[in-house]
Structure formats: structure tokens, C-alpha cells
Amino acid sequence: MPLPRGSVRAAYPATCPACFKDYAKSEVITKVTDGWGHHGCAPRPMSAAEREFARNKARIESGETFRGQKPSDWRRGSSPSSTRPAR
């Protein structure tokens, strides 16, 4: 059975830095935040949609808005491409 991508077999027994449990020699391990550990302890990479959601959530929680900061220059009954100055 092939190993999961980015995984290796442990050359010697050690302790997983994520869950602090021991793993045996020849057990499948993966790179975790502070070294090598269990495959299940490795953080799952976020998709592009999850990264954008997290970025937008942080912007909302910090008080930013998604609307422009300048007042609207649209006039009732005219298109936004109108070059006539607003009264």
C-alpha cells in the first residue's frame, strides 16, 4: 500500500509534537507544525474558498466594511457613466 503524499515511515520511535503520544519505528508519520508526527495530527491545507472566507471574516470582525468609503455620485435617473457633475 503506498504512503500518503508527504509521509514517510519513522526510522526510530519518538513522540508526536501535536498530540504528545508516542509512535513506533516504521509507523507512517507526516510533517506537523513542530517536527514529525502522526498523519492524523497534521493540519489539513485550506482550500482557496476557505482562505477567502477566513480573510473576509477577519475584515468584518475588525470593523472594515465592504462598501466604498466615499459617498455615491450616482444621481437618480442617470447612468453611472454620466459625466455631467452632480448638483
Backbone hydrogen bonds in HBPLUS format (Angstrom, degrees):
<---DONOR---> <-ACCEPTOR-->    atom                        ^
c    i                          cat <-CA-CA->   ^        H-A-AA   ^      H-
h    n   atom  resd res      DA  || num        DHA   H-A  angle D-A-AA Bond
n    s   type  num  typ     dist DA aas  dist angle  dist       angle   num
A0007-SER N   A0004-PRO O   3.10 MM   3  5.60 143.7  2.24 145.5 141.9     1
A0008-VAL N   A0029-ILE O   2.98 MM  21  5.60 158.1  2.03 156.3 163.5     2
A0029-ILE N   A0008-VAL O   2.82 MM  21  5.60 169.5  1.83 169.9 173.6     3
A0010-ALA N   A0027-GLU O   2.89 MM  17  5.46 159.6  1.93 146.8 152.4     4
A0026-SER N   A0010-ALA O   2.80 MM  16  4.63 162.7  1.83 131.4 136.4     5
A0014-ALA N   A0023-TYR O   3.19 MM   9  5.70 149.8  2.28 146.6 155.7     6
A0023-TYR N   A0014-ALA O   2.85 MM   9  5.70 158.9  1.89 159.2 160.6     7
A0016-CYS N   A0021-LYS O   2.85 MM   5  5.54 175.8  1.85 155.3 154.2     8
A0020-PHE N   A0016-CYS O   2.84 MM   4  5.01 135.1  2.04 138.3 148.0     9
A0027-GLU N   A0024-ALA O   3.26 MM   3  5.61 153.5  2.33 130.0 128.1    10
A0030-THR N   A0037-GLY O   2.82 MM   7  5.57 158.8  1.86 157.9 164.2    11
A0037-GLY N   A0030-THR O   2.90 MM   7  5.57 165.9  1.92 158.7 161.2    12
A0032-VAL N   A0035-GLY O   2.72 MM   3  5.49 163.6  1.75 152.0 157.7    13
A0041-CYS N   A0038-HIS O   3.13 MM   3  5.28 145.6  2.25 101.7 111.7    14
A0042-ALA N   A0039-HIS O   3.42 MM   3  5.68 158.7  2.47 105.1 110.9    15
A0051-ARG N   A0047-SER O   2.97 MM   4  6.27 156.4  2.03 153.1 159.7    16
A0052-GLU N   A0048-ALA O   3.00 MM   4  6.23 160.3  2.04 147.9 152.8    17
A0053-PHE N   A0049-ALA O   2.93 MM   4  6.09 156.3  1.98 144.7 151.7    18
A0054-ALA N   A0050-GLU O   2.97 MM   4  6.15 161.3  2.01 146.5 151.2    19
A0055-ARG N   A0051-ARG O   2.96 MM   4  6.17 154.8  2.03 146.0 153.3    20
A0056-ASN N   A0052-GLU O   2.88 MM   4  6.09 164.4  1.91 153.0 156.7    21
A0057-LYS N   A0053-PHE O   2.84 MM   4  6.00 157.4  1.89 150.5 157.4    22
A0058-ALA N   A0054-ALA O   3.00 MM   4  6.15 156.4  2.05 143.8 149.6    23
A0059-ARG N   A0055-ARG O   3.06 MM   4  6.34 151.6  2.15 143.7 151.5    24
A0060-ILE N   A0056-ASN O   2.95 MM   4  6.22 157.6  2.00 150.9 156.5    25
A0061-GLU N   A0057-LYS O   2.92 MM   4  6.11 165.8  1.94 152.2 156.3    26
A0062-SER N   A0058-ALA O   3.01 MM   4  6.10 135.9  2.21 138.9 149.7    27
A0064-GLU N   A0059-ARG O   3.01 MM   5  5.39 140.8  2.17 169.9 160.3    28
A0063-GLY N   A0060-ILE O   3.08 MM   3  5.30 158.4  2.12 106.8 113.6    29
A0078-SER N   A0075-ARG O   3.15 MM   3  5.67 156.1  2.21 141.3 136.9    30
A0082-SER N   A0079-SER O   3.18 MM   3  5.50 166.1  2.20 112.7 115.8    31
